[in-house]
Amino acid sequence: MINPRHFLRMSRWARNPPSKKRVKLVITIVLICALIFLIERYIGWPGALATNSFKLRG
């Protein structure tokens, strides 16, 4: 079920669509996030950028 607020937002966007510059910005950000996800998923995350995790000894 879709939230009624989404209908209001969609109608506002239909009346006043975002500029081409804003669309390019959002698409660029999404592509950068997807690239980071794919690198982390298939290549792995470098140990230097990992946080020190607490491991239980037992």
C-alpha positions in Angstrom: 0.0 0.0 0.0 1.4 3.4 -1.0 1.5 6.2 1.5 -0.7 9.2 0.6 2.3 11.5 1.1 3.9 9.8 -1.9 0.9 10.9 -4.1 1.3 14.5 -2.9 5.1 14.4 -3.7 4.4 12.8 -7.1 1.9 15.5 -8.0 4.3 18.2 -6.9 7.1 16.7 -9.1 4.7 16.4 -12.0 3.9 20.2 -11.8 7.4 21.3 -11.1 9.9 18.6 -12.3 13.5 18.8 -11.1 16.1 20.4 -13.3 18.4 18.4 -15.5 21.3 19.4 -13.3 19.6 17.9 -10.2 18.7 14.7 -12.1 22.3 14.3 -13.2 23.5 14.9 -9.6 21.2 12.3 -8.2 22.1 9.7 -10.9 25.8 10.4 -10.3 25.4 9.8 -6.5 23.5 6.6 -7.1 26.1 5.3 -9.5 28.9 6.1 -7.1 27.1 4.2 -4.3 26.5 1.3 -6.6 30.2 1.2 -7.6 31.3 1.2 -4.0 28.9 -1.6 -3.2 30.1 -3.7 -6.1 33.8 -3.1 -5.2 33.0 -4.1 -1.6 31.0 -7.1 -2.7 33.3 -8.7 -5.3 36.8 -7.4 -4.5 36.5 -7.0 -0.7 37.0 -4.1 1.7 40.7 -3.1 2.4 41.8 -4.0 5.9 43.1 -0.5 6.5 39.6 0.9 6.1 37.9 -1.6 8.3 36.9 -0.8 11.9 38.5 -2.7 14.8 35.8 -5.2 15.7 35.5 -6.7 19.2 35.9 -10.5 19.1 34.9 -12.7 21.9 37.4 -15.3 23.0 35.9 -18.6 24.1 
